[in-house]
Amino acid sequence: MHLLKTYKSKNERLIYSRDDKSKMPKYNANIISGNYPFDVKKEETLYVTQPSLPPLEEFIEYLADIWESKVLTNNGKYHILFEKALAEYLGVKYVSLFSNGTLALISALQVLRIAGEVITTPYSFVATTHALHWNGIQPVFCDIDPQTKNLDPDKIEKLITPKTTAILPVHVYGNPCDVDKIEKIADIYGLKVIYDAAHAFGVTVNGNSILNFGDLSILSFHATKVFNTFEGGAIICHDDKTKKRIDYLKNFGFADEVTVVAPGINAKMNEFQSALGVLQLKYIDQVIKDRQRVANIYRNKLKNIDGITCFDDLENVKHNYSYFPIFIDKEKFGKSRDEVYNLLKENHILARRYFYPLISNMPSYRAIPSAAIDNLPVANKTSDQVLCLPIYENLKEDEVQTVVDYFIKKELF
Ligand SMILES: Cc1ncc(COP(=O)(O)O)c(C=O)c1O
């Protein structure tokens, strides 16, 4: 099938058509696949997610434009366009684009000169705590709320010491933290709040972006996120002075050609990522709607199964359905989370244990006093029970049914 015509840009360089694939350099999927279990790749494999991508034909127009301009990075046209369009879409004042979410998080801590100890959640992706480590900051782990799975604000105060400078909560699965309680504590103790909002693209509370809370928030546009720019990220801030400082830091600290105001880093988003971001904004509302459809099918089918719980939508929240986590109570369901995980995997359904192991139990962090299992009972239990089921915009109802059957038909074990 001719999905793509052979394409010549205006400077006459050839872009391969799909029919010319034989001329393209060969690669070994196993080498580039990182830690994803591509060895089990089969036509019928259901992955935990699939990246949303716009029609290739549309993206090629942008590529041709970038090729011709020869501006590939360094605050080019698409970078400027995407920052503006994104701020508008998200309903925030200032966006600074980054090459990925981890560098955004590391830089956010630098921007506010955070040091000493930071109170954070162990129930997250490792990058949350790694960002503290890369800044020489001591993480102080706080347990999570059993309902939201976010940092439990009632447990923050007892962890504050004279060395505490900030709180780093995560809106896990895009579910909003209790931002009011966290702000109150931060104000009383003079702490900064940086939200790891890597999962919270487009989430609003009472119509207001969740990104408008705290001193800074960071986003991730990694391929597995609900909104992707292949890789990418952003810091959201609320005033132009902070925006300027963020932009210096992500560009080696350059304030102008001859002035370096800080030991900054190279964390700039390039023009290809930015152009994809501009194009993705056209489709994101539909992507979220389609994911909502999938989430609702799961909820309906799983609702009467003893020992299986999942999140309900909150009335005042616009959710983004970035994940579909369920929690498996072994006593009630009769099988453990790992038994279910392994059975699904054997049958080419690659559900993921987000987030297991708990960050506080990893070798790099387990010796920290606050990492003790007794201090974090809810986080440890949640990490042992969670399983994220496949969710993406074009997952079909019969595919959801295939997954759900493993929960309904006990004879499949
Ligand atoms: C909670 C959380 N924080 C930070 C990151 C890091 O983002 P990135 O992969 O864009 O570096 C991720 C995801 O990858 C994440 O899930």
The ligand as an SDF file (V2000), in Angstrom:
LIG
                    3D

 16 16  0  0  0  0  0  0  0  0999 V2000
    6.3440   10.9870   37.7590 C   0  0  0  0  0  0  0  0  0  0  0  0
    7.4110   11.1710   36.7250 C   0  0  0  0  0  0  0  0  0  0  0  0
    8.3450   12.1120   36.9270 N   0  0  0  0  0  0  0  0  0  0  0  0
    9.3160   12.3340   36.0220 C   0  0  0  0  0  0  0  0  0  0  0  0
    9.3820   11.6100   34.8560 C   0  0  0  0  0  0  0  0  0  0  0  0
   10.5270   11.8520   33.9300 C   0  0  0  0  0  0  0  0  0  0  0  0
   10.1310   12.3360   32.6990 O   0  0  0  0  0  0  0  0  0  0  0  0
   10.9990   12.0570   31.3890 P   0  0  0  0  0  0  0  0  0  0  0  0
   10.8570   10.6220   31.0450 O   0  0  0  0  0  0  0  0  0  0  0  0
   10.3770   12.9710   30.3780 O   0  0  0  0  0  0  0  0  0  0  0  0
   12.4070   12.4410   31.7030 O   0  0  0  0  0  0  0  0  0  0  0  0
    8.4230   10.6280   34.5960 C   0  0  0  0  0  0  0  0  0  0  0  0
    8.3610    9.8000   33.4010 C   0  0  0  0  0  0  0  0  0  0  0  0
    8.9930    9.4040   32.6290 O   0  0  0  0  0  0  0  0  0  0  0  0
    7.4120   10.3910   35.5680 C   0  0  0  0  0  0  0  0  0  0  0  0
    6.4890    9.4270   35.3750 O   0  0  0  0  0  0  0  0  0  0  0  0
  1  2  1  0
  2  3  1  0
  2 15  2  0
  3  4  2  0
  4  5  1  0
  5  6  1  0
  5 12  2  0
  6  7  1  0
  7  8  1  0
  8  9  2  0
  8 10  1  0
  8 11  1  0
 12 13  1  0
 12 15  1  0
 13 14  2  0
 15 16  1  0
M  END
$$$$
